[in-house]
Amino acid sequence: MLSVMAQIIEVRALPNFRIWLRYDDGVEGEVDLTDLAGRGAFKAWNDVTFFDAVRLSGHAAIEWSSDIDICADALYLRLTRKSPEEIFPNLRPAVADS
């Protein structure tokens, strides 16, 4: 049986490049995004009003604009501190032909 990652249902901006998330499996909490702030496209977050405008997109991502989004699954892994293998036990590493 294939496991399905929880779906994001709520997001809110917090001070200092943090966001609060809630997923449909009951997992909720804060994720620190300071490691991304000020880098590449994330320089836009230097405008606090822009960062505060975080929202859910129609394609199950967390976004600030049509150009800046973060995968909700990746944030779920950060929030729970689980590995993909813990969530998907049948996940096996690919073996390259030698």
Backbone as a printed PyTorch tensor [residue, N CA C, xyz], in Angstrom:
tensor([[[  0.8340,  -1.1760,   0.0000],
         [  0.0000,   0.0000,   0.0000],
         [  0.8820,   1.2450,   0.0000]],

        [[  0.5580,   2.2040,  -0.8400],
         [  1.3260,   3.4280,  -0.9680],
         [  0.8720,   4.4480,   0.0650]],

        [[  1.8100,   4.9840,   0.8230],
         [  1.4920,   6.0480,   1.7780],
         [  1.3670,   7.3630,   1.0280]],

        [[  0.5800,   8.2650,   1.5610],
         [  0.4250,   9.5870,   0.9730],
         [  0.8640,  10.6100,   2.0130]],

        [[  1.6480,  11.5610,   1.5710],
         [  2.1070,  12.6210,   2.4680],
         [  0.9030,  13.4510,   2.8930]],

        [[  0.9220,  13.9410,   4.0950],
         [ -0.1450,  14.8020,   4.6150],
         [ -0.2660,  16.0520,   3.7470]],

        [[ -1.4640,  16.5920,   3.6920],
         [ -1.7290,  17.7990,   2.9050],
         [ -1.6860,  19.0270,   3.8040]],

        [[ -1.0850,  20.0840,   3.3070],
         [ -1.0360,  21.3450,   4.0400],
         [ -2.4220,  21.9870,   4.0050]],

        [[ -2.8820,  22.4680,   5.1580],
         [ -4.2030,  23.0990,   5.1980],
         [ -4.1640,  24.5360,   5.7240]],

        [[ -3.0400,  24.9430,   6.3330],
         [ -2.9590,  26.3120,   6.8460],
         [ -1.5080,  26.7480,   6.9610]],

        [[ -1.2610,  28.0150,   6.6790],
         [  0.0700,  28.6000,   6.8210],
         [ -0.0810,  30.0430,   7.2760]],

        [[  0.8240,  30.4630,   8.1690],
         [  0.8610,  31.8530,   8.6470],
         [  2.3120,  32.2880,   8.7880]],

        [[  2.5800,  33.5290,   8.4230],
         [  3.9130,  34.1000,   8.6040],
         [  4.1160,  34.4660,  10.0660]],

        [[  5.3300,  34.2790,  10.5380],
         [  5.7480,  34.6750,  11.8820],
         [  6.9890,  35.5620,  11.7390]],

        [[  7.3710,  36.2560,  12.7950],
         [  8.5850,  37.0940,  12.7110],
         [  9.8460,  36.2630,  12.4490]],

        [[ 10.8640,  36.9480,  11.9460],
         [ 12.2050,  36.3770,  11.7750],
         [ 12.2420,  35.1860,  10.8310]],

        [[ 11.5530,  35.2940,   9.7100],
         [ 11.5780,  34.2730,   8.6540],
         [ 11.1400,  32.8930,   9.1260]],

        [[ 10.1050,  32.8880,   9.9470],
         [  9.5090,  31.6380,  10.4200],
         [  8.0790,  31.5760,   9.9070]],

        [[  7.5830,  30.3710,   9.6780],
         [  6.1780,  30.1940,   9.3200],
         [  5.5700,  29.1160,  10.2060]],

        [[  4.2780,  29.2510,  10.4510],
         [  3.5250,  28.2550,  11.2080],
         [  2.6870,  27.4840,  10.1990]],

        [[  2.7070,  26.1520,  10.3190],
         [  2.0200,  25.2680,   9.3740],
         [  1.0870,  24.3180,  10.0950]],

        [[  0.0190,  23.9360,   9.4060],
         [ -0.8580,  22.8660,   9.9020],
         [ -1.1570,  21.9370,   8.7210]],

        [[ -1.0580,  20.6360,   9.0080],
         [ -1.3350,  19.6050,   8.0040],
         [ -2.5890,  18.8360,   8.3970]],

        [[ -3.1850,  18.1600,   7.4270],
         [ -4.4520,  17.4660,   7.6740],
         [ -4.3290,  16.2220,   8.5500]],

        [[ -3.1060,  15.8140,   8.8860],
         [ -2.9280,  14.6740,   9.7900],
         [ -2.7440,  15.1260,  11.2430]],

        [[ -2.9110,  16.4350,  11.4990],
         [ -2.7860,  16.9680,  12.8400],
         [ -1.4180,  17.5410,  13.1750]],

        [[ -0.4310,  17.3170,  12.3300],
         [  0.8980,  17.8720,  12.5580],
         [  0.8330,  19.3790,  12.3510]],

        [[  1.3840,  20.1220,  13.2980],
         [  1.4450,  21.5760,  13.1760],
         [  2.6480,  22.0850,  13.9420]],

        [[  3.1210,  23.2560,  13.5590],
         [  4.2440,  23.8520,  14.2580],
         [  4.9540,  24.8760,  13.4080]],

        [[  6.0630,  25.3660,  13.9300],
         [  6.8520,  26.4060,  13.2820],
         [  8.0290,  25.8100,  12.5300]],

        [[  8.3190,  26.4350,  11.3880],
         [  9.4990,  26.0710,  10.6060],
         [ 10.3250,  27.3360,  10.4160]],

        [[ 11.5980,  27.2400,  10.7070],
         [ 12.5340,  28.3520,  10.5740],
         [ 13.1130,  28.3290,   9.1560]],

        [[ 12.9390,  29.4300,   8.4380],
         [ 13.4260,  29.5170,   7.0590],
         [ 14.5920,  30.4890,   6.9210]],

        [[ 15.2540,  30.8090,   8.0370],
         [ 16.3440,  31.7760,   7.9720],
         [ 17.4910,  31.2960,   7.0820]],

        [[ 17.6290,  29.9910,   6.9000],
         [ 18.6880,  29.4800,   6.0370],
         [ 18.4530,  29.8340,   4.5700]],

        [[ 17.2170,  30.1640,   4.2010],
         [ 16.8980,  30.5560,   2.8280],
         [ 16.8550,  32.0700,   2.6450]],

        [[ 16.5460,  32.7970,   3.7030],
         [ 16.3460,  34.2480,   3.6360],
         [ 17.5680,  34.9620,   3.0710]],

        [[ 17.2970,  35.8840,   2.1500],
         [ 18.3640,  36.6970,   1.5790],
         [ 19.1490,  36.0280,   0.4730]],

        [[ 18.7770,  34.7960,   0.1090],
         [ 19.5120,  34.0410,  -0.9190],
         [ 18.6580,  33.8990,  -2.1700]],

        [[ 19.2010,  34.2310,  -3.3160],
         [ 18.5050,  34.0630,  -4.5900],
         [ 17.1450,  34.7430,  -4.5850]],

        [[ 16.1310,  34.0010,  -5.0170],
         [ 14.7690,  34.5400,  -5.0750],
         [ 14.2600,  34.9350,  -3.7010]],

        [[ 14.8080,  34.3310,  -2.6590],
         [ 14.3450,  34.6050,  -1.3000],
         [ 14.8220,  35.9560,  -0.7620]],

        [[ 15.5880,  36.7160,  -1.5510],
         [ 15.9370,  38.0880,  -1.1750],
         [ 14.6750,  38.9290,  -1.0510]],

        [[ 13.6300,  38.5520,  -1.7670],
         [ 12.3610,  39.2830,  -1.7050],
         [ 11.7950,  39.3040,  -0.2900]],

        [[ 12.1560,  38.3180,   0.5190],
         [ 11.6700,  38.2520,   1.9050],
         [ 12.2080,  39.3870,   2.7600]],

        [[ 13.2380,  40.0870,   2.2920],
         [ 13.7600,  41.2210,   3.0510],
         [ 12.6900,  42.2900,   3.2240]],

        [[ 11.6940,  42.2870,   2.3700],
         [ 10.5200,  43.1480,   2.5250],
         [  9.5480,  42.3780,   3.4200]],

        [[  9.4240,  42.8030,   4.6690],
         [  8.6000,  42.0840,   5.6510],
         [  7.1650,  41.9380,   5.1670]],

        [[  6.6360,  42.9320,   4.4980],
         [  5.2650,  42.8660,   3.9790],
         [  5.1340,  41.7270,   2.9730]],

        [[  6.1500,  41.5500,   2.1600],
         [  6.1430,  40.4540,   1.1790],
         [  6.1630,  39.1040,   1.9000]],

        [[  7.0600,  38.9480,   2.8850],
         [  7.1400,  37.6800,   3.6230],
         [  5.8170,  37.3750,   4.3180]],

        [[  5.2090,  38.4000,   4.8940],
         [  3.9460,  38.2250,   5.6100],
         [  2.7900,  37.8090,   4.7030]],

        [[  2.9510,  37.9580,   3.3960],
         [  1.8910,  37.6210,   2.4350],
         [  1.8950,  36.1450,   2.0290]],

        [[  2.5490,  35.2800,   2.7890],
         [  2.5850,  33.8490,   2.4780],
         [  1.1640,  33.2920,   2.3880]],

        [[  0.9680,  32.3360,   1.4960],
         [ -0.3520,  31.7310,   1.2930],
         [ -0.1830,  30.3260,   0.7370]],

        [[ -1.2950,  29.5810,   0.7220],
         [ -1.3090,  28.2630,   0.0920],
         [ -1.6100,  28.4440,  -1.3850]],

        [[ -0.9090,  27.7130,  -2.2110],
         [ -1.1600,  27.7680,  -3.6510],
         [ -2.1720,  26.6960,  -4.0370]],

        [[ -2.6340,  26.7520,  -5.2400],
         [ -3.5620,  25.7500,  -5.7440],
         [ -2.9120,  24.3990,  -6.0020]],

        [[ -1.5980,  24.3420,  -6.0060],
         [ -0.9010,  23.0750,  -6.2720],
         [ -0.1630,  22.5470,  -5.0390]],

        [[ -0.7560,  22.7610,  -3.8730],
         [ -0.2570,  22.1960,  -2.6060],
         [  1.1500,  22.6500,  -2.2500]],

        [[  1.4350,  23.8950,  -2.4950],
         [  2.7180,  24.4770,  -2.0960],
         [  2.4380,  25.7030,  -1.2440]],

        [[  3.4660,  26.1400,  -0.5740],
         [  3.4050,  27.3800,   0.1790],
         [  4.0730,  28.4120,  -0.7080]],

        [[  3.3940,  29.5470,  -0.9610],
         [  3.9590,  30.5070,  -1.8910],
         [  3.8290,  31.9370,  -1.3940]],

        [[  4.6910,  32.7710,  -1.9500],
         [  4.6720,  34.1970,  -1.6810],
         [  4.2830,  34.9660,  -2.9310]],

        [[  4.4890,  34.3850,  -4.0650],
         [  4.1120,  34.9460,  -5.3580],
         [  4.1380,  33.7890,  -6.3460]],

        [[  3.8040,  34.0780,  -7.5750],
         [  3.8470,  32.9950,  -8.5680],
         [  5.2830,  32.5590,  -8.8510]],

        [[  6.2610,  33.3430,  -8.4060],
         [  7.6690,  33.0200,  -8.6530],
         [  8.3850,  32.3920,  -7.4560]],

        [[  7.7900,  32.4770,  -6.2680],
         [  8.4670,  31.9660,  -5.0710],
         [  7.5310,  31.0240,  -4.3250]],

        [[  7.8990,  29.7510,  -4.3070],
         [  7.1290,  28.7830,  -3.5260],
         [  8.0630,  27.7370,  -2.9330]],

        [[  7.5460,  27.0310,  -1.9460],
         [  8.2930,  25.9510,  -1.2900],
         [  7.3600,  24.7550,  -1.1970]],

        [[  7.8880,  23.6080,  -1.4950],
         [  7.1170,  22.3680,  -1.4570],
         [  6.6400,  22.0820,  -0.0270]],

        [[  5.3350,  21.8700,   0.1170],
         [  4.7540,  21.5640,   1.4290],
         [  5.2910,  20.2470,   1.9830]],

        [[  5.6090,  19.2970,   1.1150],
         [  6.1740,  18.0130,   1.5760],
         [  7.5520,  18.2170,   2.1990]],

        [[  8.3720,  19.0450,   1.5720],
         [  9.7060,  19.3160,   2.1150],
         [  9.6010,  19.9910,   3.4810]],

        [[  8.6330,  20.8940,   3.6300],
         [  8.4490,  21.5570,   4.9190],
         [  7.9020,  20.5860,   5.9630]],

        [[  7.0870,  19.6230,   5.5390],
         [  6.5860,  18.5910,   6.4600],
         [  7.7630,  17.7930,   7.0260]],

        [[  8.7130,  17.4470,   6.1640],
         [  9.8960,  16.7130,   6.6120],
         [ 10.7150,  17.5550,   7.5950]],

        [[ 10.8610,  18.8350,   7.3100],
         [ 11.5730,  19.7270,   8.2380],
         [ 10.8600,  19.8020,   9.5870]],

        [[  9.5520,  19.9690,   9.5320],
         [  8.7580,  20.1330,  10.7470],
         [  8.7870,  18.8900,  11.6250]],

        [[  8.6420,  17.7280,  11.0090],
         [  8.5900,  16.4770,  11.7730],
         [  9.9790,  15.8860,  12.0260]],

        [[ 10.9670,  16.3820,  11.2990],
         [ 12.3440,  15.8660,  11.3720],
         [ 12.4020,  14.3900,  11.0030]],

        [[ 11.5110,  14.0130,  10.0960],
         [ 11.5070,  12.6360,   9.5920],
         [ 12.2070,  12.5860,   8.2420]],

        [[ 12.6820,  11.4080,   7.9070],
         [ 13.2780,  11.1920,   6.5960],
         [ 12.1860,  10.6860,   5.6480]],

        [[ 12.3880,  10.8100,   4.3560],
         [ 11.4100,  10.2550,   3.4170],
         [ 11.1590,   8.7610,   3.6510]],

        [[ 12.1990,   8.0280,   4.0500],
         [ 12.0650,   6.5930,   4.2940],
         [ 11.1650,   6.2870,   5.4880]],

        [[ 11.1250,   7.1850,   6.4610],
         [ 10.2470,   6.9850,   7.6120],
         [  8.7790,   7.1600,   7.2320]],

        [[  8.5200,   8.0460,   6.3070],
         [  7.1440,   8.2990,   5.8750],
         [  6.7110,   7.2890,   4.8180]],

        [[  7.6480,   6.9210,   3.9690],
         [  7.3710,   5.9430,   2.9060],
         [  8.2760,   4.7320,   3.1180]],

        [[  7.8860,   3.7920,   3.9760],
         [  8.7620,   2.6660,   4.3260],
         [  9.1540,   1.7880,   3.1350]],

        [[  8.3860,   1.7980,   2.0720],
         [  8.7150,   0.9760,   0.9110],
         [  9.6690,   1.6720,  -0.0510]],

        [[ 10.0650,   2.8830,   0.2970],
         [ 11.0020,   3.6410,  -0.5270],
         [ 12.3570,   2.9740,  -0.4500]],

        [[ 12.9180,   2.6630,  -1.6000],
         [ 14.2230,   2.0260,  -1.6470],
         [ 15.1680,   2.8710,  -2.4850]],

        [[ 16.4260,   2.9240,  -2.1050],
         [ 17.3730,   3.6900,  -2.9090],
         [ 17.5310,   3.0650,  -4.2810]],

        [[ 17.6930,   3.8990,  -5.2760],
         [ 17.9180,   3.4120,  -6.6420],
         [ 19.3270,   2.8480,  -6.7280]],

        [[ 19.4580,   1.7500,  -7.4500],
         [ 20.7510,   1.1270,  -7.6590],
         [ 21.1720,   1.4180,  -9.0880]],

        [[ 22.3230,   2.0370,  -9.2230],
         [ 22.8320,   2.3730, -10.5530],
         [ 23.5350,   1.1590, -11.1390]],

        [[ 23.3390,   0.9700, -12.4390],
         [ 24.0710,  -0.0910, -13.1330],
         [ 25.5310,   0.2750, -13.1920]],

        [[ 26.3810,  -0.7340, -12.9700],
         [ 27.8160,  -0.4250, -13.0220],
         [ 28.4110,  -0.8340, -14.3400]]])
